[in-house]
Amino acid sequence: MEGWLVLDGYEDEPAAFGVPNYLGFHIRYICGVLEARGVPYTYMTIDEWRMHQKPRLAEPEDRNALKRELSELDGAVVLAGAVVPGKYVRGTPISRREMDEVLAILPSGQPVLCGGWAIRHWRYDGWIPLRSNLFCAVQDTDASLDHYLSTGEWGHARRTPEQWTRWAHAGASSKAVMEHPDLTAPDGSPGPLTYEIELYQGCVRFKRGCKFCIEPKKGLPLWRSEEDVLGELTAAMDAGVRHVRIGGATVETQATSVESQPFDVPLERRPRHIAIIMDGNGRWA
């Protein structure tokens, strides 16, 4: 291991698939930050951690050896983004218990950044890991990492459109792609890796939103240009990607002046409820 450890705990949002055989875009943006800065790093999926590193925690000698290896890292970033309830037939997103195991084995004082929507959910549920120099991002994990590398201090940050383009393009040929276990099949042919690409983030309904969706929590909508998206796809295809899914998309048109639009429907014009339904996340819709 070298530089920063980037542990892909898999994201799973309605508009962002990242559980194998899918490769999510947020983990690529994180790697894109390091690639753009020329910072060395080690990419590892949570399944690779389970297969090769987690068994070493059982025996004291192996555990100490792993600790020594991890102590040589400059820091760690862990993405935990699963917010969709369900069962998985292959890879499984990192659990809260596994996150605690990872944080416990990383050397005390080593900078650790945790990000993703699962982190926010765990925090709301009372999850407060007891370790120093740990930062839980509640905005863009990649932008928070870039802020730390620039200033040496943790802070919440949102990526700018320019950063979005730069990190998306750099992440398209990063280790998250090139070293992903699903990129190439055992016989050398293209593997089942499906590259999730983001066209849009946020929502025109950012003032209220829909109870089943997290996009409004990302704020004002931002759209990527066709040239930007095609540039990222070209870099990904050159890196060996053969399967692409358009995930971060919207059914909305590219609206303008959304900041001033009144989205609250007057009470007298609201339809009468015929039922109140609780979704799988325990939220009323």
N, C-alpha and C positions, 0 to 999 in steps of 0.2 A: 504494500500500500504506500501511496505517496501523496503529498499535498493535502488537499481536502478530501474527505470521504463524502460522496453523494450517495445516500441510501434511498433507493426508490421503493417507497412503501406502497406504491400504486394509488392512483386517484381513480375515483369512480363517481362522476357527476352525471346528471342527465345529458349534458352537452359536452362531456369530457371523459371519454373512456380511456382507462390507463391500466386495466388489469389484463395480463397476457391472454391472448396474443396481441392486444392493443398496447401501443406506446403513447402515453399522454403527452400533452404539450408543455405542461408546467414543469415537469422534470427536465425537459429539454431546454427550457428557458434558463433554469438554474445552471445547467451545464454550459449553456451559451454565455452566461456571465463570465464563467471561469475561462472558457475558450477565448472570448473576446479580450480578456485581460492577460492571457498567456499564463494563467495560474495552473500549476499541475494539480491533478485530482484523480481520484479513484472512483469509478462508477460501480455500483453493486445493487442488484435487485434484492428485495426482501427474501425471495425464494433462494437466491444464492447465499444469503446470510444464513438462512435456515439449514441449508445443506452443508455448508463448509465451515461456518463460524460458530453457530449456536451449539453444536455438539461439543465444542471445546470448552464450553462453560461448565460442564459437569465435573471435570477432573481439575483439581487445584493447579497441577503443573501446566496443563494445557491452557487453563484460564489465565495464569500469570504470563504465559508466552504471548497470548492474544493481547493482553494488556500492554505488554512491551511494544508490540507491533503498532497498536493504536496510539501509543504515546508519541510515536514519530510523526503523526499527522499534524497538520496545521490547524485543523478544525473539522467540523462535520455538519452536513445539512441533511435533514431527514424530512421527506415529504410523506404525509399521511392524509390522503384526500378522499377516502371512501365515505360517502354520505348516502348512498343508495342501499336500502336494506335488501337482502336477497342471499342466494346461495351461489357459490362459484364452482365451476367444474374443473378449473385448473389452478392458476395462481390465486392466492387469497391475500387481500390487503393486510397491511401490518395492523396488529391488534394493539390495544392500549397496554396490555401486559407485555407484549414484545417490545413496545416502545420503552417501557420502564427498564427492561433487561438491557436494551442497547444503551440507554443513558447511564445505567449503573456501571457498565464495563468501560465506557469512555473515561479517560483520565479526568479527574477533578480539575476545574479551572480551564480546561480546553474549550474554546468557543464552539458552541453548538447552536444551530439554528433549526427550529422546527416550524414547518409550514404546512398548509393544506387545510381544507375545510373540516377534516376530522379533528385537527388540533383545536379549532375554535369550538367544536361541539364538546370535546373533552374538557376544555377550560370552563365552559358554561356549566358543565356537570361537576365541577369542583376539582379537576385534575391540576395539581400544583407540584411538579417535580422539585425535589429539594436538591439542587445543585447550583453551583455558581457559574456565571458566564453562559447561561442558557437564555435564549430569546425565542419567544413564540410569536411568529409573524401573523398579524390579522389582516394585512393587506396583501401585497404581492411579495411572495417569498423571494423571488429573484431580485426584485428591487431592494429589499431589505439586505440581502447578501451584498449587492453592489454598494449599498450605503456603508456597510461595515468595512468592506475592503477599501473604500475611499477614505473613511474617517477614523476607523478603529473603534467606532462606537455603534451600538445597536440603535435602530430606529425604524418605525413603521414607514413604509414608502410605497408609492404606486409608480409603476413604470410609465415613462412617457411614450408617445407613439414612435419616436426615434429609437428609444431603447427596445421597444417591442420588436421592431424590424431587425435591429442588430442582433439581439439575443435569439430571435427565432431562426434567423439565417445561420448564425454560428452553431446553434443547437442542432440544426438539421444534419450536420456531419460530426456531431460530438460523440463522445464515448457512450452516451445513452443510446445512440443508434448503432455505432460501429461495434460496440461490445455487448449489445443486447443478445441474450441467448436465442431469441427467435429470429434473428436477422438471417441466419444461414442454417440450412438443414444439415444433418450429419453427413450426407453424401455430397455436400458442397453446393447444392442447388439453393435457390432462394427459399427462405423459411417463411413461416406463417405471419411474421411481424406485420401488423397493420398500423400505419402511421396516422395518428389522429391529428388533424390540423384545425386551427382556430381561425375563423374569419372575422369574429366579432366578439365583443364582450360588453357587459352592462345591459341596460334595458331602458326603453323609452318610458316604462312604468316604474322608474326608479323611486318615485315618491311613495308609491304604495306597494306595487308588485303583486304577484300571485303567491299564495301561501305555500304552494308545492315547489316553488322555483327559487334558486339562489342567485340567479343572474341580476335581479334588481339590487342586491346587496353590493354589487360591484360598481354601482354608481351610473353616471352618465354613459350612454352607449358610445363605443368607439368602433369604427369599421376599418378594416385593412383594405388597401388598394389591390386591384387585380395583379398589378406588377409585383407588389410585395409578396403576395401569396404564391404566385408562379415562381418567383425567385427562390422562395423557401422550398417549394416542391422540387425544383430543378436540383438544388443542393442535396435534398434527401434521396432523389432517384440516383444521383451520381454516387451516393454513399452506399447504394445497394438496395434501397427500399423499393418494393414492387407493389405493395398494397397500401391504399390510402383511404381514409374515411373522413368526410367533412363533418366534424362534430360540433365545434364551436360556431354554430351558424344561427341565424334568426329568421323568423318569418316576417319580420318587420322590414319595411323599406328604409332607406337611409334618410330618416327624418331630420329636419333642421329645426333649430330653436326649441329643442325639447325641454330646455331649462324652464321656459315660461309657460308651457302648456299645462292647463288645469286638468289633472287626471281624476280628481274627485268627482264622482257622479252625484248630482243632487239627490237627496233622499227620496223625493217624490218620483224620480225617474228610475230608481233602482228596481230591478225585477223582484217579485216576491219569492222567497226561498221555498222550495218544495221539499228540501231535505238538507240536513246537515251531516256531513260525512267526515269521519276521522281517517286520515291517510295512514300509511304504514309507519310513518315517523312520529305518530302520536300528535299530529297537528290537525286542527280543525280547518276544513276547507268549505 
